[in-house]
């Protein structure tokens, strides 16, 4: 299938899932993760875990790894079937 053949199905999926996608985005934005302020370090970890969980729900393998600074989000695709 070419990209131009796949595009209508992709756009239909985006339209169908728009409300859920916006809900996930707004949930992330509610996390107070100002990474330049050490007082927010726990919130940064929460945000990293939120993003990792969100990516896992979309079929990615994810992990949140400790660093000297803020958590790092890492991901790899397992291949999307839907």
C-alpha positions as CSV (number, residue, x, y, z in Angstrom):
1,X,0.0,0.0,0.0
2,X,1.3,3.4,-0.9
3,X,1.3,6.4,1.4
4,X,-1.4,8.1,-0.7
5,X,-3.6,4.9,-0.5
6,X,-3.1,4.7,3.3
7,X,-3.8,8.4,4.0
8,X,-7.6,8.2,4.0
9,X,-7.6,5.4,6.6
10,X,-5.1,7.3,8.7
11,X,-7.1,10.5,8.6
12,X,-10.3,8.5,9.5
13,X,-8.5,7.1,12.5
14,X,-7.3,10.5,13.6
15,X,-10.8,11.9,13.4
16,X,-12.3,8.9,15.2
17,X,-9.7,9.0,18.0
18,X,-9.4,12.8,18.3
19,X,-11.4,13.2,21.6
20,X,-9.3,10.4,23.3
21,X,-6.1,11.9,22.0
22,X,-7.0,15.3,23.4
23,X,-7.9,13.7,26.7
24,X,-4.5,12.1,26.9
25,X,-2.8,15.4,26.0
26,X,-4.7,17.4,28.6
27,X,-3.9,14.8,31.3
28,X,-0.2,15.2,30.5
29,X,-0.5,19.0,30.6
30,X,-2.1,18.9,34.0
31,X,1.1,17.4,35.5
32,X,3.2,20.2,37.0
33,X,6.5,19.2,35.4
34,X,8.7,22.3,35.3
35,X,12.0,20.5,34.8
36,X,14.2,23.5,35.6
37,X,12.9,23.7,39.2
38,X,14.1,20.9,41.5
39,X,10.9,21.3,43.5
40,X,9.1,19.7,40.6
41,X,11.4,16.7,40.2
42,X,8.7,14.2,41.4
43,X,6.2,15.7,38.9
44,X,8.8,15.3,36.1
45,X,9.0,11.6,37.0
46,X,5.2,11.4,37.0
47,X,5.1,13.1,33.6
48,X,7.7,10.6,32.3
49,X,5.7,7.7,33.6
50,X,2.6,9.1,32.0
51,X,4.2,9.5,28.6
52,X,5.7,6.0,28.8
53,X,2.3,4.5,29.7
54,X,0.6,6.4,26.9
55,X,3.2,5.1,24.4
56,X,2.7,1.6,25.7
57,X,-1.0,1.9,25.2
58,X,-0.2,2.7,21.5
59,X,1.9,-0.4,21.1
60,X,5.4,0.9,21.9
61,X,7.9,-0.7,24.3
62,X,8.9,2.0,26.8
63,X,10.8,2.5,29.9
64,X,11.6,5.4,32.2
65,X,15.2,5.5,33.2
66,X,16.8,7.4,36.1
67,X,19.4,10.0,35.1
68,X,21.5,12.6,37.0
69,X,18.8,15.1,36.0
70,X,15.3,14.5,34.8
71,X,14.0,11.1,33.8
72,X,14.5,10.0,30.2
73,X,11.8,8.5,28.1
74,X,12.9,5.8,25.8
75,X,10.7,3.9,23.3
76,X,10.8,1.4,20.5
77,X,8.0,0.3,18.2
78,X,6.7,-3.3,18.3
79,X,4.8,-2.6,15.2
80,X,1.3,-1.2,15.0
81,X,-1.4,-3.6,13.8
82,X,-4.3,-1.2,13.9
